[in-house]
Each structure stands twice: as C-alpha cells, then as structure tokens.
C-alpha cells in the first residue's frame, strides 16, 4: 500500500510544531477539503452525553440480538483521527466499502504519526475529541479511559481475539474494553533472503557476534546492511523493546516489572548490560553499516532502500511494511526473524501482540453511527476480510483466514516453534516513547554521549510515566 494519501498535510500550527517526513502525512475521504475542518463540535452536556451513550448501548444490544443492522438509517459525520499513516490506503478502502452500506454517513479520516500524542492532547484540551482516536494499547488505555466508550457490550466482542481484548481492558483494574485494534502485529528484523544467500549467510544471525559478522560480509559484497528510519521517533521503540525484554530476563524479573522500576526511579540503565551495552552497540552498528543520512531516513526511505535491493535489513519495522515493499518489487524474497540482542541465541525471538488501540469517543455527537461502523468492521464479511486481503496484517479477530504475506507466515511459524518476546512497548505511554526517540536521535547526532543519554532517558521515564501512576 503506497501512501498516496488523499488530503493535505496536517497543520501543526496549533502546537507550534513542524511535521516532517512520511509520518506527517494526512488522509481524508468523501471530501477534498482537509479532514481537520470536519472535526466535531464541542461535546454535549454530560446529561445529554449520558443519554446518548445509554441509547447507543441499547440500540447495539437490540441489533446484536436480532442479527440485523440497517446501516442506511445512520447519517451524519464521523471524525476519525488516528496514527499509523502506513495504513492510509487500506483505511480509505475500508471507508469506501462502508459507504456502500451506509451511504448517509461521511467518515472524515485524518492520520499522522509524527507528534500524534501531542496533536491528540491538543484536540482533547480544545474540546474537539475525535469520534475515533488512537493510542498505544496497555498503559495508555487508562490515560484515555475517561474519554472512551466501553465496548464490552458490543457485537464485535464475538469476533475480537482474546489476546487483543486483554490489552484493551483497563490495566489498573482489568475491566472494560476501551478499544479495538487495526491489527495484531509482529515485530522483528525484516531482511532480504536473496542478499543473505548471495553473500553466503545460510541462516539469519541469532547473536550479536553473528550479526556483526553478517554486516561485514554484506558490506563487502557492496550492499548496505541496514536501512534505519531514524528520522521517525517510533522506530526506536520498536527496536529497543527486544533489548529491554532481554534485560528483564537477565535480571530474573518480568518486562513489566523492569519498566515500572524505571518509571519509579528505582533502576539505572547502566546496571542492565542488555540495554546499556547491547542496545547502544546495536544503534552504533546500524549507523556504521546503514544509510548515509540515518537521521533523515524515514519509513518511506526504509521501504525504498529495502525494496530496491540496496539494503539487506530493515530496522524498527514489521509486518506492516510488506505491502509497500512488494509494490516496489513484487518478487522480493522477504525473511523475518528476531533481533539478536546478546550472545545468547535463545533471546533472539520475534515479538507479537496488538500495540495500538482505536478508541470510540463516549461523548460523540454521532455515537450510534460510530458504534455501527466499528461493529461492521469487526463482524461483517467485508470488514473481517479487510485485515488479511487489504491491509495485509495479523488479524485482531478470530479467523481461520490464511495470509499471503511472508512476514506474517514466518512470524506465525517462529512464534509456534520458539515462542515470542514480550510486547514491551505497551507498558509505557507514547508520550514517553516519543520523548525517548527524540533523546536517542540526539545521541545519534552526537549531541550527547551515552551516559548523558541514559540520564535523560531515566529522567523522562520517571517524569512522564512515573507521574502517570
């Protein structure tokens, strides 16, 4: 899915930020105007909102009981502001399909990745809460719980996978269902099997030593070992989580416990070699054997370098890039494996799980139409097929559908054979992840050394997510 987005780039003047790179793209449908102009008006009074919410719940329950929903009776506008612009084309296709069954509903869709948490908070603070908005699953479910409709009584509960539903509940008390997912996911190292075969590497490296040796062979053959995407702050969170998992395992505690220690100021990165030594060595290795301008390479740059056969490995990505890469080279032979995080090969595992939540605004002025849309997405034949046939993602629903995507199929096989590492990113907020990414960008730029970088990471971890407890 090439990101041929249909709307103008988001204006971030509201927060004084300049959005750059692929991540700042925006998309809309049903209108050529910028989607931001279609934001809903201020929320109704609390009494009216409560009435609307109870009415919507009753209507959905009745529809579920009868098995019939007349979507043509819905009308009005739904404002959908979410991250993950890599799915823009797929989302627009979904919206076009929904227009066929709900012709009187207009879904105004806007997307960005760069600075999304800040933009969302600005909208919330101004009273312009989108009807559908996104966050990280896990910890951020509680961050936005007060604005989110509890979907636990909706028809979609019959199809959502148990593993996805578990990270949409409130992490503080385990109740409710405050989001749905665009996808399940696999995180790991995407690589070009043909390049590896050409240089004589018969199996993907499982240890840090093997990875360094592979880089030397690939570079000597005239290829760029890594394409990094370090212009994107979120690439760092995807790459770092395997090293944090290893650090927790080495310490004999769970990943969630280690993250909590950092949030509470009870842990120092220097005391965890998997992070202090191995992760920073990995960053340095990817720069040494990576893009000419790593801090100027974004998602589209990574896809281009990999798809054209220039680079052998992709940092910080996963199953979501395969469609774009194959649009560049349909015949590319894609491989997928975990990150080599130490000299213990057993720690080289892929990561699986649903890292993103889409919330329904509980005070939406068009709540019933919004609920009907998300229920149709998760329960209709068209909506369910969208995950594998259009988006090419790990389905977040219960399904026996097979995928044509190499990353998903190899991820499934690796997960079954070796198990998976923990989805570390859901234990922190995206506000923290964005700040951490910017700190690591400064490290790669040479602005700060490793110790200063670690001090800043520790301080921000405690300041942002420690305060959120």
Secondary structure as the mmCIF struct_conf table of DSSP 4:
data_model
#
loop_
_struct_conf.conf_type_id
_struct_conf.id
_struct_conf.beg_label_comp_id
_struct_conf.beg_label_asym_id
_struct_conf.beg_label_seq_id
_struct_conf.end_label_comp_id
_struct_conf.end_label_asym_id
_struct_conf.end_label_seq_id
BEND BEND1 UNK A 7 UNK A 7
HELX_LH_PP_P HELX_LH_PP_P1 UNK A 8 UNK A 11
HELX_RH_3T_P HELX_RH_3T_P1 UNK A 13 UNK A 15
TURN_TY1_P TURN_TY1_P1 UNK A 16 UNK A 16
BEND BEND2 UNK A 21 UNK A 21
HELX_RH_3T_P HELX_RH_3T_P2 UNK A 22 UNK A 24
BEND BEND3 UNK A 30 UNK A 30
BEND BEND4 UNK A 32 UNK A 33
HELX_RH_3T_P HELX_RH_3T_P3 UNK A 35 UNK A 38
BEND BEND5 UNK A 42 UNK A 42
HELX_LH_PP_P HELX_LH_PP_P2 UNK A 43 UNK A 45
HELX_RH_AL_P HELX_RH_AL_P1 UNK A 46 UNK A 66
TURN_TY1_P TURN_TY1_P2 UNK A 67 UNK A 67
HELX_RH_3T_P HELX_RH_3T_P4 UNK A 71 UNK A 73
STRN STRN1 UNK A 76 UNK A 82
BEND BEND6 UNK A 83 UNK A 83
HELX_RH_3T_P HELX_RH_3T_P5 UNK A 85 UNK A 87
HELX_RH_AL_P HELX_RH_AL_P2 UNK A 88 UNK A 101
TURN_TY1_P TURN_TY1_P3 UNK A 103 UNK A 104
STRN STRN2 UNK A 105 UNK A 111
TURN_TY1_P TURN_TY1_P4 UNK A 114 UNK A 115
HELX_RH_AL_P HELX_RH_AL_P3 UNK A 116 UNK A 125
TURN_TY1_P TURN_TY1_P5 UNK A 126 UNK A 127
BEND BEND7 UNK A 131 UNK A 131
STRN STRN3 UNK A 132 UNK A 136
BEND BEND8 UNK A 137 UNK A 137
TURN_TY1_P TURN_TY1_P6 UNK A 138 UNK A 138
HELX_RH_AL_P HELX_RH_AL_P4 UNK A 139 UNK A 143
TURN_TY1_P TURN_TY1_P7 UNK A 144 UNK A 144
HELX_RH_3T_P HELX_RH_3T_P6 UNK A 145 UNK A 147
STRN STRN4 UNK A 148 UNK A 148
HELX_RH_3T_P HELX_RH_3T_P7 UNK A 151 UNK A 153
BEND BEND9 UNK A 154 UNK A 154
HELX_RH_3T_P HELX_RH_3T_P8 UNK A 155 UNK A 158
TURN_TY1_P TURN_TY1_P8 UNK A 159 UNK A 159
STRN STRN5 UNK A 160 UNK A 160
HELX_RH_AL_P HELX_RH_AL_P5 UNK A 162 UNK A 166
TURN_TY1_P TURN_TY1_P9 UNK A 167 UNK A 168
BEND BEND10 UNK A 169 UNK A 169
TURN_TY1_P TURN_TY1_P10 UNK A 171 UNK A 173
STRN STRN6 UNK A 180 UNK A 180
BEND BEND11 UNK A 182 UNK A 182
STRN STRN7 UNK A 184 UNK A 184
STRN STRN8 UNK A 186 UNK A 187
BEND BEND12 UNK A 188 UNK A 188
STRN STRN9 UNK A 189 UNK A 192
HELX_RH_AL_P HELX_RH_AL_P6 UNK A 193 UNK A 198
TURN_TY1_P TURN_TY1_P11 UNK A 199 UNK A 200
BEND BEND13 UNK A 203 UNK A 203
BEND BEND14 UNK A 207 UNK A 207
HELX_RH_AL_P HELX_RH_AL_P7 UNK A 208 UNK A 220
TURN_TY1_P TURN_TY1_P12 UNK A 221 UNK A 222
STRN STRN10 UNK A 224 UNK A 227
TURN_TY1_P TURN_TY1_P13 UNK A 230 UNK A 231
BEND BEND15 UNK A 232 UNK A 232
HELX_RH_AL_P HELX_RH_AL_P8 UNK A 233 UNK A 251
TURN_TY1_P TURN_TY1_P14 UNK A 252 UNK A 252
BEND BEND16 UNK A 253 UNK A 253
HELX_RH_AL_P HELX_RH_AL_P9 UNK A 255 UNK A 263
TURN_TY1_P TURN_TY1_P15 UNK A 264 UNK A 265
HELX_RH_3T_P HELX_RH_3T_P9 UNK A 269 UNK A 271
HELX_RH_AL_P HELX_RH_AL_P10 UNK A 273 UNK A 273
HELX_RH_PI_P HELX_RH_PI_P1 UNK A 274 UNK A 279
HELX_RH_AL_P HELX_RH_AL_P11 UNK A 280 UNK A 288
TURN_TY1_P TURN_TY1_P16 UNK A 289 UNK A 289
BEND BEND17 UNK A 290 UNK A 290
TURN_TY1_P TURN_TY1_P17 UNK A 292 UNK A 293
HELX_RH_3T_P HELX_RH_3T_P10 UNK A 294 UNK A 296
HELX_RH_AL_P HELX_RH_AL_P12 UNK A 299 UNK A 307
TURN_TY1_P TURN_TY1_P18 UNK A 308 UNK A 309
BEND BEND18 UNK A 310 UNK A 310
STRN STRN11 UNK A 311 UNK A 314
BEND BEND19 UNK A 315 UNK A 316
STRN STRN12 UNK A 318 UNK A 318
HELX_RH_3T_P HELX_RH_3T_P11 UNK A 319 UNK A 321
HELX_RH_AL_P HELX_RH_AL_P13 UNK A 322 UNK A 328
TURN_TY1_P TURN_TY1_P19 UNK A 330 UNK A 331
STRN STRN13 UNK A 334 UNK A 337
BEND BEND20 UNK A 342 UNK A 343
HELX_RH_3T_P HELX_RH_3T_P12 UNK A 345 UNK A 347
STRN STRN14 UNK A 351 UNK A 352
BEND BEND21 UNK A 353 UNK A 353
STRN STRN15 UNK A 356 UNK A 360
STRN STRN16 UNK A 361 UNK A 361
TURN_TY1_P TURN_TY1_P20 UNK A 362 UNK A 363
TURN_TY1_P TURN_TY1_P21 UNK A 365 UNK A 366
HELX_RH_AL_P HELX_RH_AL_P14 UNK A 367 UNK A 379
BEND BEND22 UNK A 380 UNK A 380
HELX_RH_AL_P HELX_RH_AL_P15 UNK A 381 UNK A 389
TURN_TY1_P TURN_TY1_P22 UNK A 390 UNK A 390
BEND BEND23 UNK A 391 UNK A 391
STRN STRN17 UNK A 394 UNK A 394
BEND BEND24 UNK A 396 UNK A 396
STRN STRN18 UNK A 397 UNK A 397
HELX_RH_AL_P HELX_RH_AL_P16 UNK A 406 UNK A 418
STRN STRN19 UNK A 421 UNK A 421
HELX_RH_3T_P HELX_RH_3T_P13 UNK A 424 UNK A 427
BEND BEND25 UNK A 428 UNK A 428
HELX_RH_AL_P HELX_RH_AL_P17 UNK A 430 UNK A 444
TURN_TY1_P TURN_TY1_P23 UNK A 445 UNK A 446
BEND BEND26 UNK A 447 UNK A 448
HELX_RH_AL_P HELX_RH_AL_P18 UNK A 450 UNK A 460
HELX_RH_PI_P HELX_RH_PI_P2 UNK A 461 UNK A 466
TURN_TY1_P TURN_TY1_P24 UNK A 467 UNK A 468
#
